[in-house]
């Protein structure tokens, strides 16, 4: 692609992502300031893929890691997300991001239908579900059936909020529709635009159906959704529902490293990325390091030295050990708990061509491990163990190549993986609670994959987190959802209030979403 085309496409990106208005209702009214037919569907694909991947990267760093205790900003008080100091402006920006990208996916779908581009029609449905699944998982009930319809005859600028159950049913229908289109093996007209699968419909189809498994797993605690039966159907029909079968299928967006195809953190200084604020937590270190009673560190998860970097300041950390800061600490505590804490590995993550991930093969295997253990699919504990072993192995193999970028290169060999699977950190045989083991290792495998670890914690209750004394801003409760923004309540308040009444709570960060463990246990 020549430089003029690059400028045009990423100029279009700015229009699509920044030109949209500031809330769901206005986005619904004025999606792109562009009418269907004015541009090619292919002109919308790259912004959706590359900018979407960078949004995922930014959210995993800024939101997921702080909420779910991978990191904590304890180097100051300019950011306090780990204390749940989250404002209406934050709720607005998160809402806008997912709604904006979903809206653009819908617009690409409309263009692809009118232009008979069947490949992009299927991809648009997959991406629509990818973005709206995160919107509903962050907020609960959202517009879906009437969302982004204002440009249509009979559409609305005040879409109703569908119940989360209804949203999931509609997402499943969209994934089924996409799968049917992929099955016709449509031609991706410009494979060079596709920095994830190079236009392979087979791989896009696997991604679509793997997302299907992710969402079936998310609602598996709701028996009326029939997750087990659908999972079993997918597994028994690999030709009808192909899914990820190795790391080669991972939904990985590859940035070339040349402008404008740059990773989100390409020019981010290490001080901004981690050292001046965000540090690895005691939660993460405790789940990846085996220590003796004396404090001596005997063994560590091979991934730790890839994603993290020890603080080797001898004054702050004279023993040179892995140390973590305390998520949710008070302002008074932060200077002491921050002392000697390890950093995110900027050498690995802050590269122009560092990839972004939407989903991995490891996640699929963890989903199947849990499903087999709980009897949703056949095989029982024997199958669960096999899926679990595949999942952990895949996660370590995914991270192994990135060890080369560390200041001190890290290697993860096949023997390292075998040793890890036999260690107290990951051993199936040594674990008394297999469900917790699967969830804990899935949590670690979801590091740097959007908001997935946060979603999974609310679904499973694992890992067991210690909520710090500084989380007073949400009454010492890890946010169960994000609240609807003030703008939404003002412009579409009638429908939003109906949704809140249906969810059984106030518009705050303590009302559980429908699929969550809390909502199910409380009978909501």
C-alpha positions as CSV (number, residue, x, y, z in Angstrom):
1,X,0.0,0.0,0.0
2,X,1.5,3.4,-0.9
3,X,1.8,6.3,1.5
4,X,-1.1,8.2,0.0
5,X,-3.5,5.3,0.6
6,X,-2.1,4.9,4.1
7,X,-2.8,8.6,4.9
8,X,-6.3,8.3,3.4
9,X,-7.2,5.2,5.4
10,X,-5.9,6.5,8.7
11,X,-7.4,9.9,8.0
12,X,-10.7,8.0,7.6
13,X,-9.9,6.3,10.9
14,X,-9.8,9.7,12.6
15,X,-13.2,10.6,11.1
16,X,-14.7,7.3,12.1
17,X,-13.4,7.2,15.6
18,X,-13.1,10.8,16.6
19,X,-15.7,12.4,14.4
20,X,-18.5,10.4,16.1
21,X,-20.3,12.2,18.8
22,X,-19.9,11.8,22.5
23,X,-22.5,9.3,23.5
24,X,-24.4,6.2,22.3
25,X,-27.5,8.1,21.4
26,X,-25.7,10.7,19.4
27,X,-23.5,8.0,17.8
28,X,-26.7,6.3,16.9
29,X,-28.0,9.5,15.3
30,X,-24.9,10.5,13.4
31,X,-22.7,7.4,13.0
32,X,-20.0,8.6,10.6
33,X,-21.3,11.7,8.8
34,X,-21.1,9.4,5.8
35,X,-24.0,7.7,3.9
36,X,-24.0,4.1,2.9
37,X,-22.5,3.9,-0.6
38,X,-20.2,6.9,-0.2
39,X,-17.1,4.7,0.5
40,X,-16.1,1.1,0.0
41,X,-16.6,-1.4,2.8
42,X,-12.9,-2.3,2.5
43,X,-12.1,1.3,3.4
44,X,-13.5,0.7,6.8
45,X,-11.7,-2.6,7.5
46,X,-8.2,-1.5,8.4
47,X,-9.3,1.2,10.9
48,X,-11.6,-1.3,12.6
49,X,-8.8,-3.9,12.8
50,X,-5.7,-1.9,13.7
51,X,-7.3,0.9,15.8
52,X,-9.5,-1.7,17.4
53,X,-6.4,-3.7,18.4
54,X,-4.8,-0.6,19.8
55,X,-7.9,0.2,21.8
56,X,-7.8,-3.3,23.2
57,X,-4.1,-2.8,24.2
58,X,-4.8,0.5,25.8
59,X,-7.8,-0.9,27.8
60,X,-5.9,-3.9,29.0
61,X,-3.1,-1.6,30.3
62,X,-5.3,1.2,31.6
63,X,-8.4,-0.6,32.9
64,X,-8.1,-4.3,33.1
65,X,-4.7,-4.5,34.7
66,X,-5.6,-2.0,37.4
67,X,-9.1,-3.4,38.2
68,X,-8.0,-7.0,38.3
69,X,-4.7,-6.5,40.1
70,X,-2.2,-7.3,37.5
71,X,-0.7,-3.8,38.1
72,X,-1.4,-0.9,40.4
73,X,-0.5,2.8,40.0
74,X,1.2,3.3,43.3
75,X,3.8,5.8,42.2
76,X,1.5,8.7,42.8
77,X,-2.1,9.8,43.0
78,X,-2.7,11.1,39.4
79,X,-4.3,7.8,38.6
80,X,-6.4,5.8,41.1
81,X,-8.2,3.2,39.1
82,X,-6.9,0.5,41.4
83,X,-8.7,2.2,44.2
84,X,-11.9,2.3,42.1
85,X,-11.8,6.1,41.8
86,X,-13.7,6.0,38.5
87,X,-15.7,9.0,37.3
88,X,-18.6,9.7,35.0
89,X,-16.1,10.9,32.4
90,X,-14.5,7.4,32.5
91,X,-17.9,5.7,32.1
92,X,-18.5,7.9,29.1
93,X,-15.2,7.3,27.4
94,X,-15.5,3.5,27.8
95,X,-19.1,3.5,26.6
96,X,-18.2,5.6,23.6
97,X,-15.2,3.4,22.6
98,X,-17.2,0.2,22.4
99,X,-20.3,1.8,20.9
100,X,-18.2,3.7,18.3
101,X,-16.4,0.6,17.0
102,X,-19.5,-1.5,17.0
103,X,-21.3,1.3,15.1
104,X,-18.5,1.3,12.5
105,X,-18.7,-2.5,12.2
106,X,-22.4,-2.2,11.5
107,X,-21.7,0.5,9.0
108,X,-19.2,-1.7,7.3
109,X,-21.8,-4.5,7.3
110,X,-24.3,-2.2,5.6
111,X,-21.7,-1.2,3.0
112,X,-20.7,-4.8,2.4
113,X,-24.2,-5.9,1.8
114,X,-24.9,-3.1,-0.7
115,X,-21.6,-3.8,-2.4
116,X,-22.0,-7.6,-2.3
117,X,-18.7,-8.0,-0.4
118,X,-19.6,-11.2,1.4
119,X,-16.3,-11.6,3.2
120,X,-16.5,-8.3,4.8
121,X,-20.1,-8.9,5.7
122,X,-19.1,-11.9,7.7
123,X,-16.2,-10.1,9.3
124,X,-18.4,-7.1,10.2
125,X,-20.8,-9.4,12.1
126,X,-17.9,-10.9,14.0
127,X,-16.4,-7.5,14.9
128,X,-19.8,-6.1,15.8
129,X,-20.2,-9.0,18.4
130,X,-16.7,-8.6,19.6
131,X,-17.3,-4.9,20.5
132,X,-20.8,-5.1,21.7
133,X,-20.1,-8.1,23.9
134,X,-17.6,-6.0,25.8
135,X,-20.1,-3.1,26.0
136,X,-22.7,-5.4,27.6
137,X,-20.2,-7.1,29.8
138,X,-19.1,-3.7,31.1
139,X,-22.5,-2.2,31.6
140,X,-25.2,-4.9,31.6
141,X,-28.3,-4.2,29.6
142,X,-27.5,-2.2,26.4
143,X,-29.2,-1.2,23.1
144,X,-28.7,-4.0,20.5
145,X,-31.8,-4.6,18.4
146,X,-32.4,-0.9,17.9
147,X,-28.8,0.3,18.1
148,X,-27.4,2.3,15.2
149,X,-30.7,2.4,13.3
150,X,-31.2,6.1,13.1
151,X,-30.0,6.2,9.5
152,X,-32.6,3.6,8.5
153,X,-36.2,4.2,7.6
154,X,-38.2,3.7,10.8
155,X,-35.0,3.8,13.0
156,X,-34.7,5.6,16.3
157,X,-32.4,8.0,18.1
158,X,-33.5,6.6,21.4
159,X,-32.9,2.9,21.2
160,X,-34.4,0.6,23.8
161,X,-32.0,-1.3,26.1
162,X,-32.3,-5.0,25.6
163,X,-31.9,-7.2,28.6
164,X,-28.5,-8.8,28.8
165,X,-30.1,-12.2,28.1
166,X,-31.6,-10.8,24.9
167,X,-28.3,-9.2,23.9
168,X,-26.6,-12.5,24.2
169,X,-29.2,-14.3,22.2
170,X,-28.9,-11.7,19.4
171,X,-25.1,-12.0,19.5
172,X,-25.3,-15.7,19.1
173,X,-27.6,-15.2,16.1
174,X,-25.1,-12.8,14.6
175,X,-22.3,-15.3,15.1
176,X,-24.4,-18.0,13.5
177,X,-25.1,-15.8,10.5
178,X,-21.4,-14.9,10.2
179,X,-20.5,-18.6,10.4
180,X,-22.9,-19.4,7.6
181,X,-21.4,-16.7,5.4
182,X,-17.8,-17.9,6.1
183,X,-18.9,-21.4,5.1
184,X,-19.4,-20.2,1.6
185,X,-15.7,-19.4,1.4
186,X,-16.2,-15.8,0.1
187,X,-13.2,-14.1,-1.4
188,X,-11.4,-11.4,0.7
189,X,-10.8,-8.9,-2.1
190,X,-7.7,-7.2,-0.6
191,X,-5.9,-9.7,1.7
192,X,-3.0,-7.2,2.1
193,X,-5.3,-5.1,4.2
194,X,-5.7,-7.9,6.8
195,X,-2.9,-7.7,9.4
196,X,-4.4,-10.6,11.3
197,X,-5.3,-13.4,9.0
198,X,-4.2,-12.1,5.5
199,X,-7.7,-12.6,4.2
200,X,-8.1,-16.2,5.2
201,X,-11.8,-16.9,5.6
202,X,-11.0,-20.2,7.3
203,X,-9.1,-18.4,10.1
204,X,-11.7,-15.7,10.5
205,X,-14.3,-18.4,10.8
206,X,-12.3,-20.1,13.5
207,X,-12.1,-16.8,15.3
208,X,-15.8,-16.2,15.0
209,X,-16.7,-19.6,16.5
210,X,-14.1,-19.3,19.2
211,X,-15.7,-16.0,20.3
212,X,-18.9,-18.0,20.3
213,X,-17.3,-20.4,22.8
214,X,-16.1,-17.4,24.9
215,X,-19.6,-16.0,25.1
216,X,-21.2,-19.4,25.8
217,X,-18.8,-19.8,28.6
218,X,-19.7,-16.3,29.9
219,X,-23.4,-17.2,30.3
220,X,-22.8,-20.9,31.3
221,X,-24.0,-20.2,34.8
222,X,-27.4,-19.4,33.4
223,X,-29.0,-22.8,32.6
224,X,-31.7,-21.3,30.4
225,X,-29.0,-20.3,27.9
226,X,-28.1,-24.0,27.1
227,X,-24.4,-23.3,26.9
228,X,-23.4,-26.9,27.4
229,X,-25.6,-28.3,24.6
230,X,-24.3,-25.6,22.2
231,X,-20.7,-26.2,23.2
232,X,-21.2,-30.0,22.6
233,X,-22.7,-29.3,19.2
234,X,-19.7,-27.1,18.3
235,X,-17.2,-29.7,19.4
236,X,-19.0,-32.6,17.6
237,X,-19.2,-30.6,14.4
238,X,-15.8,-29.3,13.6
239,X,-16.6,-28.9,9.9
240,X,-19.7,-26.9,10.7
241,X,-18.1,-25.0,13.6
242,X,-14.3,-24.9,13.2
243,X,-12.5,-23.3,16.2
244,X,-8.9,-22.5,17.2
245,X,-6.8,-25.6,17.1
246,X,-3.3,-24.1,17.8
247,X,-1.5,-20.8,18.5
248,X,-1.3,-20.4,14.7
249,X,-5.0,-19.5,14.8
250,X,-4.7,-16.8,17.5
251,X,-6.5,-13.6,16.8
252,X,-3.2,-11.6,16.7
253,X,-3.0,-8.2,15.0
254,X,0.5,-7.8,13.6
255,X,1.8,-4.3,13.4
256,X,4.5,-3.7,10.8
257,X,6.2,-1.1,12.9
258,X,6.1,1.4,10.1
259,X,3.9,4.5,10.4
260,X,0.9,4.3,10.6
261,X,0.9,0.6,11.5
262,X,2.3,1.1,15.0
263,X,1.6,-0.5,18.3
264,X,-0.3,1.7,20.8
265,X,2.8,2.0,23.0
266,X,5.4,2.4,20.2
267,X,6.7,5.7,21.5
268,X,5.7,5.4,25.1
269,X,8.7,6.0,27.5
270,X,9.2,3.3,30.2
271,X,8.6,5.9,32.8
272,X,5.1,6.6,31.5
273,X,4.4,3.0,30.8
274,X,5.3,1.6,34.2
275,X,8.1,2.9,36.3
276,X,6.6,6.2,37.4
277,X,3.3,4.6,38.4
278,X,2.1,1.1,37.3
279,X,3.9,-1.8,39.0
280,X,3.3,-5.5,39.2
281,X,1.2,-6.4,42.2
282,X,1.7,-8.8,45.1
283,X,-1.4,-10.6,43.7
284,X,0.4,-11.4,40.5
285,X,3.8,-12.2,42.1
286,X,2.1,-14.4,44.6
287,X,0.5,-16.4,41.8
288,X,3.7,-16.7,39.8
289,X,6.4,-17.3,42.4
290,X,6.9,-20.1,44.9
291,X,8.6,-18.9,48.0
292,X,9.9,-20.7,51.1
293,X,8.9,-19.7,54.6
294,X,12.2,-17.8,54.8
295,X,11.2,-15.6,51.9
296,X,13.6,-17.3,49.5
297,X,12.1,-17.5,46.0
298,X,12.4,-21.1,44.9
299,X,10.6,-21.2,41.6
300,X,8.8,-18.8,39.2
301,X,6.4,-19.0,36.3
302,X,8.5,-18.8,33.2
303,X,6.2,-16.1,31.8
304,X,6.9,-13.7,34.7
305,X,10.3,-12.6,33.4
306,X,8.7,-11.9,29.9
307,X,5.9,-9.8,31.1
308,X,7.7,-8.2,34.1
309,X,11.0,-6.8,35.0
310,X,12.6,-7.0,38.5
311,X,13.3,-3.8,40.3
312,X,17.1,-4.1,40.8
313,X,17.6,-1.0,42.8
314,X,19.7,-2.3,45.6
315,X,18.5,0.3,48.1
316,X,14.8,-0.4,47.3
317,X,15.2,-4.2,46.8
318,X,18.5,-5.3,48.3
319,X,17.7,-9.0,47.9
320,X,16.9,-8.7,44.2
321,X,13.7,-10.7,44.6
322,X,10.4,-10.4,42.7
323,X,8.3,-8.0,44.7
324,X,4.9,-6.5,44.0
325,X,3.0,-3.5,45.1
326,X,-0.4,-3.5,46.8
327,X,-3.5,-2.9,44.7
328,X,-6.0,-0.7,46.4
329,X,-3.6,0.5,49.0
330,X,-4.2,3.8,50.8
331,X,-2.3,7.0,49.9
332,X,-0.5,6.6,53.2
333,X,0.6,3.1,52.3
334,X,1.6,3.6,48.8
335,X,5.2,4.9,49.3
336,X,6.1,1.9,51.4
337,X,4.3,-0.9,49.4
338,X,5.7,0.5,46.1
339,X,9.2,0.2,47.3
340,X,11.1,-2.4,45.3
341,X,8.1,-3.4,43.2
342,X,8.7,-5.0,39.8
343,X,7.8,-3.2,36.6
344,X,5.9,-4.1,33.4
345,X,8.5,-5.2,30.9
346,X,8.5,-2.1,28.6
347,X,11.2,-3.7,26.4
348,X,8.6,-6.4,25.4
349,X,5.5,-4.3,25.2
350,X,6.7,-0.8,24.0
351,X,7.8,-1.8,20.5
352,X,6.5,-0.4,17.3
353,X,5.7,-3.9,16.0
354,X,4.5,-5.5,19.2
355,X,1.3,-7.4,18.4
356,X,-2.2,-7.0,19.9
357,X,-4.4,-9.9,20.8
358,X,-8.2,-10.3,20.6
359,X,-8.2,-13.9,21.6
360,X,-5.9,-17.0,21.9
361,X,-6.1,-20.7,21.5
362,X,-5.2,-21.0,25.2
363,X,-8.4,-19.4,26.2
364,X,-10.4,-21.9,24.1
365,X,-8.7,-24.8,25.8
366,X,-9.4,-23.3,29.2
367,X,-13.1,-22.9,28.3
368,X,-13.2,-26.5,27.3
369,X,-11.4,-27.6,30.4
370,X,-13.9,-25.9,32.6
371,X,-16.8,-27.2,30.5
372,X,-15.6,-30.8,30.8
373,X,-14.9,-30.5,34.5
374,X,-18.5,-29.2,35.1
375,X,-20.1,-31.7,32.8
376,X,-21.2,-29.2,30.2
377,X,-19.4,-31.3,27.6
378,X,-18.3,-34.9,27.6
379,X,-15.1,-36.3,29.0
380,X,-15.2,-35.5,32.7
381,X,-12.0,-34.9,34.6
382,X,-9.8,-36.8,32.2
383,X,-10.8,-34.5,29.3
384,X,-10.6,-31.5,31.6
385,X,-7.0,-32.3,32.5
386,X,-6.1,-32.7,28.8
387,X,-7.7,-29.4,27.8
388,X,-6.0,-27.7,30.8
389,X,-2.6,-29.1,29.9
390,X,-3.1,-27.9,26.3
391,X,-4.1,-24.4,27.6
392,X,-1.2,-23.9,29.9
393,X,1.2,-25.2,27.3
394,X,-0.2,-22.9,24.6
395,X,0.0,-19.8,26.9
396,X,3.7,-20.5,27.7
397,X,4.4,-21.2,24.0
398,X,2.7,-18.0,23.0
399,X,4.9,-15.9,25.3
400,X,8.2,-17.8,24.6
401,X,9.2,-15.8,21.5
402,X,8.8,-12.5,23.3
403,X,11.5,-13.3,25.8
404,X,14.1,-12.3,23.2
405,X,13.1,-8.7,23.6
406,X,13.8,-8.4,27.3
407,X,16.9,-6.5,28.3
408,X,18.2,-9.9,29.6
409,X,16.8,-12.4,27.1
410,X,14.4,-15.0,28.5
411,X,13.9,-18.5,27.1
412,X,11.0,-20.8,27.7
413,X,11.9,-24.3,26.6
414,X,9.7,-27.4,26.3
415,X,11.3,-28.7,29.4
416,X,10.5,-25.4,31.2
417,X,6.8,-26.0,30.3
418,X,7.0,-29.6,31.6
419,X,8.5,-28.5,34.9
420,X,5.9,-25.7,35.3
421,X,3.1,-28.1,34.8
422,X,4.5,-30.3,37.6
423,X,5.2,-27.3,39.9
424,X,3.0,-26.2,42.8
425,X,1.9,-23.3,40.7
426,X,0.2,-25.3,38.0
427,X,0.1,-29.0,38.9
428,X,-3.2,-30.7,38.2
429,X,-2.4,-33.5,40.7
430,X,-1.4,-31.2,43.5
431,X,-4.5,-29.0,43.2
432,X,-7.4,-29.8,45.6
433,X,-9.7,-27.4,43.7
434,X,-9.5,-28.1,40.0
435,X,-12.1,-25.4,39.2
436,X,-10.0,-22.7,40.9
437,X,-6.8,-24.1,39.3
438,X,-8.3,-23.7,35.8
439,X,-9.7,-20.2,36.6
440,X,-6.4,-19.0,38.1
441,X,-4.3,-20.2,35.2
442,X,-6.8,-18.8,32.7
443,X,-6.5,-15.5,34.5
444,X,-2.8,-15.5,34.0
445,X,-3.1,-16.6,30.4
446,X,-5.5,-13.6,29.7
447,X,-2.8,-11.1,30.7
448,X,-2.8,-8.4,27.9
449,X,-6.0,-9.7,26.3
450,X,-8.4,-6.7,26.6
451,X,-10.8,-6.8,29.5
452,X,-11.2,-10.6,29.6
453,X,-9.6,-11.2,33.0
454,X,-11.9,-8.6,34.6
455,X,-15.0,-10.3,33.0
456,X,-13.9,-13.7,34.1
457,X,-13.3,-12.7,37.7
458,X,-16.9,-11.5,38.0
459,X,-18.1,-14.7,36.4
460,X,-16.0,-17.1,38.5
461,X,-14.9,-15.3,41.7
462,X,-11.3,-16.4,40.9
463,X,-8.6,-15.6,41.6
464,X,-9.3,-14.8,45.2
465,X,-8.3,-11.1,45.5
466,X,-7.5,-9.1,48.5
467,X,-9.4,-5.8,48.3
468,X,-7.2,-3.0,49.7
469,X,-8.0,-0.5,52.4
470,X,-7.9,2.4,49.9
471,X,-10.8,1.3,47.8
472,X,-13.2,3.5,49.7
473,X,-14.4,5.1,46.5
474,X,-16.7,2.1,45.7
475,X,-17.3,1.0,49.3
476,X,-14.5,-1.5,49.2
477,X,-16.2,-3.5,46.4
478,X,-14.4,-4.3,43.2
479,X,-16.6,-2.7,40.5
480,X,-19.3,-5.1,39.4
481,X,-20.1,-3.0,36.3
482,X,-19.6,0.5,35.0
483,X,-22.5,2.9,35.4
484,X,-24.4,4.4,32.5
485,X,-22.9,7.8,31.7
486,X,-24.8,11.0,32.7
487,X,-25.2,11.9,29.0
488,X,-27.0,8.6,28.4
489,X,-29.2,9.1,31.4
490,X,-30.1,12.6,30.1
491,X,-30.7,11.8,26.5
492,X,-32.2,8.3,26.7
493,X,-33.1,8.2,30.3
494,X,-36.5,6.5,30.0
495,X,-35.0,3.4,28.4
496,X,-31.9,3.5,30.7
497,X,-34.1,3.6,33.8
498,X,-36.1,0.6,32.6
499,X,-32.9,-1.3,32.2
500,X,-31.7,-0.4,35.7
501,X,-35.0,-1.5,37.2
502,X,-34.7,-4.8,35.3
503,X,-31.1,-5.3,36.6
504,X,-32.4,-4.7,40.1
505,X,-30.0,-2.0,41.2
506,X,-28.9,1.6,41.1
507,X,-26.8,3.2,38.4
508,X,-23.5,2.6,40.2
509,X,-20.6,0.2,40.2
510,X,-22.1,-2.2,42.7
511,X,-25.0,-3.6,40.7
512,X,-24.0,-7.1,39.3
513,X,-24.4,-7.9,35.6
514,X,-26.8,-10.7,34.8
515,X,-24.3,-13.5,34.0
516,X,-22.1,-12.8,37.0
517,X,-21.6,-15.2,39.9
518,X,-23.0,-12.6,42.3
519,X,-26.2,-12.1,40.3
520,X,-26.8,-15.8,40.0
521,X,-26.1,-16.5,43.7
522,X,-28.4,-13.6,44.7
523,X,-31.2,-14.8,42.4
524,X,-31.2,-11.7,40.3
